[in-house]
């Protein structure tokens, strides 16, 4: 059994355990939880379906040799830095970023580079900074947050490479 299967089984077991706990409370929380879950499923299913198609087509249409050359395992720190910058440029949420990451894996992007890419996307999503952080928290705070977090994506990529090297995976 692979890791993804174990994670999926674990998540389902946790969900079932929470359903049982809510059922034992007998306060209507089971029905409310199932109703909310159904709402999330209805909202997310089309997005996930679209994301799967996006990932499949992106992997086929993107220039694989070019991307694997820039961001493959052999690209080292240069690839980590490129991936760190590229993550900033993804102007969307997880429905776009994770299918793109899946396509990148299929194209041969290294795990350290992908780690830097996703960390950068999480920390410096330009759409979130412009739409939410600056208007709500102000330019001074955002400037301080961005400058103090600037090295996180490259460090995450370097740490991932180190862990891969130590564990020989």
C-alpha positions as CSV (number, residue, x, y, z in Angstrom):
1,X,0.0,0.0,0.0
2,X,1.4,3.4,-0.9
3,X,1.6,6.5,1.2
4,X,-1.3,8.3,-0.4
5,X,-3.6,5.3,0.2
6,X,-2.6,5.2,3.8
7,X,-3.3,9.0,4.2
8,X,-6.7,8.6,2.5
9,X,-7.6,5.7,4.8
10,X,-6.5,7.6,7.8
11,X,-8.5,10.6,6.8
12,X,-11.6,8.5,6.3
13,X,-11.1,6.8,9.7
14,X,-10.8,10.2,11.4
15,X,-14.0,11.4,9.7
16,X,-15.9,8.3,10.8
17,X,-14.6,8.7,14.3
18,X,-15.8,12.3,14.4
19,X,-19.2,11.1,13.0
20,X,-19.4,8.6,15.8
21,X,-18.5,11.1,18.5
22,X,-21.1,13.6,17.2
23,X,-23.7,10.8,17.1
24,X,-23.1,9.9,20.7
25,X,-23.7,13.5,21.7
26,X,-27.3,13.2,20.4
27,X,-27.6,17.0,20.1
28,X,-28.2,17.2,16.3
29,X,-24.5,17.8,15.5
30,X,-24.4,14.7,13.3
31,X,-27.1,16.0,11.1
32,X,-25.6,19.5,11.0
33,X,-22.2,18.1,10.2
34,X,-23.5,15.9,7.4
35,X,-25.5,18.8,6.0
36,X,-22.4,21.1,6.0
37,X,-20.3,18.3,4.5
38,X,-22.8,17.9,1.7
39,X,-22.7,21.6,1.0
40,X,-18.9,21.5,0.8
41,X,-19.1,18.5,-1.4
42,X,-21.5,20.2,-3.8
43,X,-19.3,23.3,-3.8
44,X,-15.9,21.6,-4.2
45,X,-16.7,18.6,-6.5
46,X,-16.8,20.7,-9.7
47,X,-13.6,22.5,-8.7
48,X,-11.8,19.3,-8.0
49,X,-13.0,17.8,-11.3
50,X,-11.8,20.9,-13.1
51,X,-8.5,20.8,-11.3
52,X,-7.9,17.2,-12.3
53,X,-8.5,18.0,-15.9
54,X,-6.2,21.1,-15.6
55,X,-3.4,19.1,-14.1
56,X,-3.7,16.4,-16.8
57,X,-3.7,18.9,-19.7
58,X,-1.0,21.1,-18.1
59,X,1.3,18.2,-17.8
60,X,0.8,17.4,-21.5
61,X,1.0,20.9,-22.8
62,X,3.8,22.5,-20.7
63,X,7.3,22.1,-22.2
64,X,8.5,19.2,-20.1
65,X,12.2,19.3,-21.1
66,X,12.5,23.0,-20.3
67,X,10.7,22.7,-17.0
68,X,12.6,19.6,-15.8
69,X,15.8,21.3,-16.9
70,X,15.1,24.4,-14.8
71,X,13.4,22.7,-11.9
72,X,14.5,19.0,-12.0
73,X,16.3,17.3,-9.1
74,X,19.6,18.1,-10.8
75,X,18.9,21.9,-10.9
76,X,20.0,22.2,-7.2
77,X,19.9,25.5,-5.5
78,X,19.3,27.3,-8.8
79,X,16.1,25.3,-9.3
80,X,15.0,26.0,-5.7
81,X,15.5,29.7,-6.3
82,X,13.6,29.6,-9.6
83,X,10.8,27.6,-8.0
84,X,10.7,30.0,-5.0
85,X,10.1,32.9,-7.4
86,X,7.6,31.0,-9.6
87,X,5.4,30.2,-6.6
88,X,4.9,34.0,-6.0
89,X,3.4,34.3,-9.5
90,X,0.6,31.8,-9.2
91,X,-2.4,34.0,-8.9
92,X,-4.9,31.6,-7.5
93,X,-5.8,29.3,-4.7
94,X,-5.2,25.6,-4.1
95,X,-7.6,24.6,-6.9
96,X,-5.0,25.9,-9.3
97,X,-1.7,25.6,-7.4
98,X,-2.0,21.9,-6.5
99,X,-3.0,20.7,-10.0
100,X,-0.1,22.7,-11.3
101,X,2.1,21.0,-8.7
102,X,0.8,17.6,-9.8
103,X,1.6,18.5,-13.4
104,X,5.1,19.7,-12.3
105,X,5.8,16.3,-10.6
106,X,4.8,14.5,-13.8
107,X,7.2,16.7,-15.7
108,X,10.1,15.7,-13.5
109,X,10.3,18.7,-11.1
110,X,12.4,17.7,-8.0
111,X,10.9,17.4,-4.6
112,X,13.0,20.2,-3.1
113,X,12.1,22.5,-6.0
114,X,8.4,21.6,-5.6
115,X,8.7,22.2,-1.8
116,X,10.1,25.7,-2.5
117,X,7.4,26.4,-5.1
118,X,4.5,25.4,-2.8
119,X,6.0,27.2,0.2
120,X,6.5,30.3,-1.8
121,X,2.9,30.1,-3.1
122,X,1.6,29.7,0.5
123,X,3.7,32.5,2.0
124,X,3.7,35.1,-0.8
125,X,0.6,34.5,-2.9
126,X,0.5,37.9,-4.8
127,X,-3.3,37.8,-5.2
128,X,-3.8,37.4,-1.5
129,X,-1.3,40.1,-0.6
130,X,-2.9,42.6,-3.0
131,X,-6.6,41.7,-2.3
132,X,-6.5,41.1,1.4
133,X,-3.3,41.8,3.3
134,X,-2.5,45.3,2.1
135,X,-6.1,46.6,2.3
136,X,-6.7,45.0,5.8
137,X,-3.3,45.1,7.4
138,X,-1.5,48.0,5.7
139,X,1.6,48.3,3.6
140,X,3.9,48.5,6.7
141,X,2.8,45.2,8.1
142,X,2.9,43.5,4.8
143,X,6.3,44.8,4.0
144,X,7.6,43.6,7.4
145,X,5.9,40.2,7.0
146,X,7.2,39.7,3.4
147,X,10.8,40.8,4.3
148,X,10.9,38.6,7.4
149,X,9.6,35.6,5.5
150,X,11.6,36.1,2.4
151,X,14.0,33.2,2.9
152,X,11.4,30.6,3.9
153,X,10.8,29.1,0.5
154,X,14.5,28.6,-0.4
155,X,15.2,27.2,3.1
156,X,12.2,24.8,2.8
157,X,13.6,23.5,-0.5
158,X,17.1,23.2,1.0
159,X,15.8,21.4,4.1
160,X,13.8,19.0,1.8
161,X,16.9,18.3,-0.2
162,X,18.8,17.7,3.1
163,X,16.2,15.3,4.4
164,X,16.1,13.4,1.1
165,X,19.9,13.1,1.3
166,X,19.9,12.0,4.9
167,X,17.1,9.5,4.5
168,X,18.4,8.4,1.1
169,X,14.9,8.6,-0.5
